Amino acid sequence: MRPPAPSTIVIYRLGSLGDTLVALPCFHAIERATPGARRVVLTNFPVSAKAAPLEGILGGSGLIDQALAYPVGTRSLKALWALRKQLRALGADTLYYLTPARGMAAVWRDILYFKLCGFRHIVGAPSTPELQTWQTLNAQGELEPECARLARSLSAGGQLPAIDLHDRSLWDLRLSAREQQVADAVTAELQGRPTLVINMGGKVAEKDWGEARWMALLNGLGREHPELGLLVVGAQEDSERARRVTQNWPGPVVDACGRLSPRESAAAMRGAQLFIGHDSGPMHLAATVGVPCIGLFGGYNRPVVWHPFGEGHRIVHRMSGVQDISVDEVMNLARAGLSGLAQEPTAARASASLR
């Protein structure tokens, strides 16, 4: 007699690379709650792309088995009906809801649609005002991280155990040996050196610190730390800026923009001494693999919602705009982050960074 086929569950999560990374503990919690299940994620696929951003992070991790395309923003009844047929064909009766808070009307519309798709159990839908909004952390009005709001929603009503975001195992990307080998091959010139990682991508103007500031920062850091290797991560279109900004760096430079997948980029950053970058997916990627981050934030988001989670990060958040962050401020934070390099032998630094 054949053993019963494992059950199937669906996880509804939209967003980019950064959105996926802040939800990583929730994906681990769902896996622990559904051992042996086939996990299908319903997510957005960029136009003309064969894979979703979410697959670039979780594909190969074992946390998901398949991705289905969700037609974001569509009003086509034909498209929604076709998706309904796909979802019903899965034979799943439980859906885990992990989307960003988009208002009460949107969440109840989603609940109604997914009920029509055959899901009897919908876990984590932020269907109350408390779950739709971030909790205030202090008198300064700082808000809880988005990963905390997602964890609260998923555990609301006792449907899942409370999620301990400080449990480092919940942030494990499960990088493979092959991904590490690819990363090592690209960054071979840096191996054996303490490394600084930067990401300067400026796709969103409100998040772009500016090329001149980056050049001034790196020129100063290069003079003070000529022993450092420099790794630049980002998209292919960031490569030309990387070439200009790093031209005076005294040590070895690896421009990995567009050369590594997101998971390979995480492997390349693992063990670095410091990451400096703006509000972006690569910043969350660095934090996920344990690299201390200096994060540059402007008025695009409220503090602390999209700050990297964990200890050891240094954040400058100017609601007046990221351009109001001075080079001296970032330079001083970088000095503090790199302060131990001059005193520690190379082998000890490498061992500490791996820990």
C-alpha positions as CSV (number, residue, x, y, z in Angstrom):
1,M,0.0,0.0,0.0
2,R,1.4,3.4,-1.0
3,P,2.0,6.0,1.7
4,P,-0.3,9.0,1.5
5,A,1.0,11.8,-0.6
6,P,2.2,14.8,1.4
7,S,-0.3,17.6,1.8
8,T,0.0,20.8,-0.1
9,I,-0.1,24.3,1.4
10,V,0.0,27.7,-0.3
11,I,1.9,30.8,0.9
12,Y,0.8,34.1,-0.4
13,R,3.7,36.6,-0.4
14,L,4.2,39.5,-2.8
15,G,7.2,41.8,-3.1
16,S,10.9,42.1,-4.0
17,L,14.1,40.6,-2.6
18,G,14.0,42.8,0.5
19,D,10.3,41.9,1.1
20,T,11.2,38.2,0.9
21,L,14.1,38.5,3.3
22,V,12.2,40.2,6.1
23,A,9.6,37.4,5.8
24,L,12.3,34.7,6.0
25,P,11.6,33.7,9.7
26,C,7.9,33.3,8.8
27,F,8.9,30.8,6.0
28,H,10.9,28.8,8.5
29,A,8.0,28.9,11.0
30,I,5.6,27.6,8.3
31,E,8.0,24.8,7.4
32,R,8.3,23.7,11.0
33,A,4.5,23.8,11.3
34,T,3.9,21.8,8.1
35,P,6.6,19.0,8.0
36,G,6.4,16.9,4.9
37,A,4.1,19.3,3.1
38,R,4.5,20.6,-0.4
39,R,4.8,24.4,-0.1
40,V,3.6,26.4,-3.1
41,V,4.2,30.2,-3.0
42,L,1.9,32.6,-4.8
43,T,3.9,35.6,-5.7
44,N,4.5,38.3,-8.3
45,F,6.6,37.7,-11.4
46,P,8.2,40.8,-13.0
47,V,7.3,41.4,-16.6
48,S,9.4,39.3,-19.1
49,A,10.9,37.3,-16.2
50,K,10.9,33.5,-15.9
51,A,11.3,33.5,-12.2
52,A,10.0,35.6,-9.3
53,P,12.3,37.7,-7.1
54,L,11.2,35.4,-4.2
55,E,12.5,32.4,-6.0
56,G,15.9,34.1,-6.3
57,I,16.1,34.0,-2.5
58,L,14.2,30.9,-1.5
59,G,14.7,28.7,-4.5
60,G,16.9,25.8,-3.5
61,S,16.5,26.4,0.2
62,G,13.8,23.7,0.7
63,L,11.5,26.3,2.2
64,I,9.4,26.4,-1.0
65,D,8.8,23.8,-3.7
66,Q,7.1,25.8,-6.4
67,A,6.1,29.3,-7.3
68,L,2.8,30.4,-9.0
69,A,2.4,33.8,-10.6
70,Y,-0.1,36.2,-9.0
71,P,-1.4,38.9,-11.4
72,V,-0.7,41.9,-9.3
73,G,-3.1,44.8,-9.9
74,T,-5.2,43.0,-12.5
75,R,-8.9,43.6,-12.8
76,S,-9.3,40.9,-15.4
77,L,-11.9,38.4,-14.3
78,K,-10.5,36.0,-16.9
79,A,-7.0,36.1,-15.2
80,L,-8.4,35.7,-11.7
81,W,-10.6,32.8,-12.9
82,A,-7.6,31.1,-14.5
83,L,-5.6,31.5,-11.2
84,R,-8.6,30.1,-9.3
85,K,-8.5,27.0,-11.4
86,Q,-4.7,26.6,-10.8
87,L,-5.1,27.0,-7.0
88,R,-8.1,24.5,-6.8
89,A,-6.1,22.0,-8.8
90,L,-3.5,21.9,-6.0
91,G,-5.9,20.4,-3.6
92,A,-4.8,22.6,-0.8
93,D,-7.1,23.8,1.9
94,T,-4.7,26.0,3.9
95,L,-3.2,29.3,2.8
96,Y,-0.6,31.3,4.8
97,Y,-1.1,35.0,4.2
98,L,2.2,37.0,4.3
99,T,1.6,40.1,2.2
100,P,2.4,43.7,3.3
101,A,-0.4,45.5,5.0
102,R,-2.5,47.2,2.3
103,G,-5.6,48.2,4.1
104,M,-8.7,46.4,5.5
105,A,-10.6,46.5,2.2
106,A,-7.7,44.7,0.4
107,V,-7.3,42.0,3.0
108,W,-11.0,41.2,3.2
109,R,-11.2,41.2,-0.6
110,D,-8.3,38.7,-0.7
111,I,-9.9,36.5,2.0
112,L,-13.2,36.3,0.0
113,Y,-11.3,35.5,-3.2
114,F,-9.2,32.7,-1.5
115,K,-12.3,31.3,0.1
116,L,-13.7,31.0,-3.4
117,C,-10.5,29.2,-4.4
118,G,-11.3,26.5,-1.9
119,F,-9.1,27.5,1.1
120,R,-10.9,26.7,4.3
121,H,-8.1,27.9,6.5
122,I,-6.4,31.2,6.0
123,V,-3.6,31.8,8.5
124,G,-2.0,35.2,9.1
125,A,-4.3,37.5,7.3
126,P,-4.0,41.0,9.0
127,S,-7.8,41.4,9.3
128,T,-7.7,43.7,12.4
129,P,-6.4,47.3,12.7
130,E,-3.7,46.0,15.2
131,L,-2.3,43.7,12.6
132,Q,-2.6,46.2,9.8
133,T,-0.3,48.7,11.5
134,W,3.1,48.7,13.1
135,Q,3.4,48.9,16.9
136,T,5.1,52.1,18.2
137,L,8.4,51.2,19.9
138,N,9.2,54.4,21.9
139,A,8.4,58.0,22.6
140,Q,10.3,59.1,19.4
141,G,7.6,57.4,17.4
142,E,9.8,54.6,15.9
143,L,7.8,51.7,14.6
144,E,8.4,47.9,14.9
145,P,10.2,46.2,12.0
146,E,8.1,44.8,9.2
147,C,9.4,41.3,10.1
148,A,7.8,41.7,13.6
149,R,4.4,42.7,12.2
150,L,4.5,39.7,9.9
151,A,5.4,37.4,12.7
152,R,2.6,38.8,14.9
153,S,0.1,38.3,12.1
154,L,1.1,34.8,11.5
155,S,0.9,33.8,15.2
156,A,-2.3,35.7,15.9
157,G,-5.0,33.5,17.4
158,G,-2.6,30.8,18.3
159,Q,-2.7,29.3,14.8
160,L,1.2,29.1,14.9
161,P,3.5,29.4,17.8
162,A,5.1,32.8,18.6
163,I,8.1,33.4,16.3
164,D,11.3,34.3,18.1
165,L,13.0,36.7,15.6
166,H,16.2,36.6,17.6
167,D,16.6,32.8,16.8
168,R,19.3,32.9,14.2
169,S,18.2,29.6,12.7
170,L,15.1,31.3,11.4
171,W,17.3,33.6,9.2
172,D,19.2,30.7,7.6
173,L,19.2,30.9,3.8
174,R,20.6,27.4,3.6
175,L,23.2,28.3,1.1
176,S,24.6,25.4,-0.8
177,A,28.2,24.4,-1.3
178,R,27.9,25.1,-5.0
179,E,26.6,28.6,-4.3
180,Q,29.6,29.2,-2.0
181,Q,32.0,27.9,-4.7
182,V,30.6,30.3,-7.3
183,A,30.9,33.2,-4.9
184,D,34.4,32.2,-4.0
185,A,35.4,32.0,-7.6
186,V,34.1,35.6,-8.3
187,T,35.7,37.0,-5.2
188,A,39.0,35.0,-5.3
189,E,41.0,38.2,-5.3
190,L,39.6,39.2,-1.9
191,Q,40.1,35.9,-0.1
192,G,42.4,36.2,2.9
193,R,41.7,39.9,3.3
194,P,39.2,41.7,5.5
195,T,36.5,43.0,3.2
196,L,34.2,46.0,3.0
197,V,30.9,45.5,1.0
198,I,29.0,48.4,-0.6
199,N,25.7,48.7,-2.5
200,M,25.0,52.0,-4.3
201,G,22.1,51.1,-6.5
202,G,19.9,54.2,-7.1
203,K,16.8,52.9,-8.9
204,V,14.6,54.9,-6.5
205,A,15.8,58.6,-6.5
206,E,14.7,59.1,-2.9
207,K,17.1,56.3,-1.8
208,D,20.1,57.4,-3.8
209,W,22.9,58.9,-1.6
210,G,24.7,60.3,-4.7
211,E,27.8,59.3,-6.6
212,A,29.9,62.2,-5.3
213,R,29.3,61.2,-1.6
214,W,30.1,57.6,-2.3
215,M,33.4,58.6,-4.0
216,A,34.3,60.9,-1.1
217,L,33.5,58.1,1.5
218,L,35.6,55.5,-0.3
219,N,38.5,57.8,-0.9
220,G,38.6,58.5,2.9
221,L,38.2,54.9,3.9
222,G,40.8,53.7,1.4
223,R,43.4,56.1,2.9
224,E,42.7,54.9,6.4
225,H,42.3,51.1,5.6
226,P,44.4,50.3,2.5
227,E,44.5,46.7,3.7
228,L,40.7,46.2,3.0
229,G,39.4,44.5,0.0
230,L,36.3,46.0,-1.6
231,L,33.3,44.1,-2.9
232,V,30.5,45.9,-4.8
233,V,27.1,44.1,-5.1
234,G,24.1,45.1,-7.1
235,A,22.4,44.9,-10.4
236,Q,24.2,44.9,-13.8
237,E,23.2,48.6,-14.3
238,D,25.1,49.5,-11.1
239,S,28.4,48.3,-12.6
240,E,29.4,51.5,-14.4
241,R,28.9,53.6,-11.3
242,A,30.9,51.1,-9.3
243,R,33.8,51.4,-11.8
244,R,33.9,55.2,-11.4
245,V,33.5,55.3,-7.6
246,T,36.1,52.7,-6.8
247,Q,38.8,53.9,-9.2
248,N,41.0,55.2,-6.4
249,W,40.6,52.3,-4.0
250,P,44.1,51.2,-3.0
251,G,43.3,47.5,-2.4
252,P,41.7,44.8,-4.6
253,V,38.2,45.6,-5.9
254,V,35.6,43.0,-7.1
255,D,32.7,44.4,-9.0
256,A,30.1,41.6,-8.6
257,C,27.2,43.7,-9.9
258,G,25.1,41.5,-12.1
259,R,27.6,38.6,-11.9
260,L,26.0,36.7,-9.0
261,S,22.5,35.5,-8.1
262,P,21.0,36.9,-4.9
263,R,21.9,33.7,-3.1
264,E,25.5,33.7,-4.5
265,S,25.8,37.4,-3.5
266,A,24.8,36.3,0.1
267,A,27.6,33.7,0.0
268,A,30.1,36.3,-1.3
269,M,29.2,38.7,1.5
270,R,29.4,36.1,4.3
271,G,32.4,36.8,6.5
272,A,32.8,40.5,5.5
273,Q,33.7,43.0,8.1
274,L,31.1,45.6,7.2
275,F,28.4,46.5,4.7
276,I,27.5,50.0,3.7
277,G,24.4,50.7,1.6
278,H,21.0,52.3,1.3
279,D,17.6,50.9,2.0
280,S,17.7,47.9,-0.3
281,G,17.5,44.1,-0.8
282,P,21.3,43.7,-0.7
283,M,21.4,45.4,2.8
284,H,18.9,42.9,4.1
285,L,20.9,40.1,2.4
286,A,24.0,41.2,4.2
287,A,22.2,41.3,7.6
288,T,20.7,37.8,7.0
289,V,24.2,36.3,6.7
290,G,25.4,38.1,9.8
291,V,27.3,41.1,8.3
292,P,27.1,44.3,10.4
293,C,25.4,47.0,8.3
294,I,25.6,50.8,8.0
295,G,22.2,51.6,6.6
296,L,21.4,55.0,4.9
297,F,17.7,55.8,5.0
298,G,15.7,58.9,3.9
299,G,12.1,59.8,3.9
300,Y,10.9,56.9,1.7
301,N,10.0,54.8,4.8
302,R,9.4,55.4,8.5
303,P,11.9,54.4,11.1
304,V,12.5,51.4,12.0
305,V,10.2,49.5,9.7
306,W,12.7,48.5,7.0
307,H,15.9,48.7,9.0
308,P,18.0,45.5,9.0
309,F,17.0,43.3,11.9
310,G,19.5,42.2,14.5
311,E,22.3,43.5,16.7
312,G,25.4,45.4,15.5
313,H,23.8,47.5,12.8
314,R,24.3,51.3,12.6
315,I,21.5,53.3,11.0
316,V,21.3,56.9,9.8
317,H,17.7,57.8,9.0
318,R,16.9,61.3,7.8
319,M,13.2,61.8,7.1
320,S,14.2,65.0,5.3
321,G,16.0,62.9,2.7
322,V,19.0,60.6,2.4
323,Q,20.9,63.4,0.7
324,D,21.0,65.2,4.1
325,I,23.3,62.5,5.5
326,S,26.8,63.8,5.5
327,V,29.9,61.9,4.4
328,D,31.5,62.6,7.8
329,E,28.6,60.9,9.6
330,V,29.0,57.7,7.5
331,M,32.8,57.9,7.8
332,N,32.6,58.0,11.6
333,L,30.2,55.1,11.7
334,A,32.5,53.1,9.3
335,R,35.5,53.9,11.5
336,A,33.7,52.5,14.5
337,G,32.7,49.4,12.5
338,L,36.3,48.8,11.4
339,S,38.0,49.9,14.6
340,G,39.2,46.5,15.5
341,L,41.1,45.8,12.3
342,A,44.3,47.5,13.2
343,Q,44.7,45.7,16.4
344,E,43.8,42.1,15.4
345,P,45.9,39.7,13.4
346,T,44.4,38.7,10.0
347,A,43.7,35.1,11.1
348,A,41.8,36.3,14.2
349,R,39.7,38.7,12.2
350,A,38.8,36.0,9.7
351,S,37.8,33.7,12.5
352,A,35.7,36.3,14.2
353,S,33.9,37.3,11.1
354,L,33.0,33.7,10.3
355,R,31.6,33.3,13.9
